[in-house]
């Protein structure tokens, strides 16, 4: 297999490209020592990490279901419904964390989720516009 064929099948993806595609998880990992050193709520961090990971798994599952469907309405429903579900999951996580574990934990959860979504959104747009469809997977 040629180098061009490997790069277009996605199996030749480098470490840098893989890290960029998952930059949100890099930021999540880098946030732990920041939270610990700054004395911010580690419970808020833990809730955010669990919620963000669950949301990422939900997105993977929904994208796989959408890719296997031939019905455009089903595809749109899965992708749009998944986006709405992610927003609700984040809002419920922030609210319940703040109410159950205190304002500091709720604020930490809210700010970290906002930062992670921002990084996720920007990196997805960059991957979409600067990589071929085979490289973006």
Secondary structure, DSSP 8 states (H G I E B T S, - for coil): --HHHHHHHTTT--HHHHHHHTHHHHHHHHHHHHHHHHT--HHHHHHHHHHHHHHHHHHHHHHHHHHH---HHHHHHHHHHHHHHHHHHHHHHHHHHHHHH-HHHHHHHHHHHHHHHHHHHHHHHHHHHHS-HHHH-
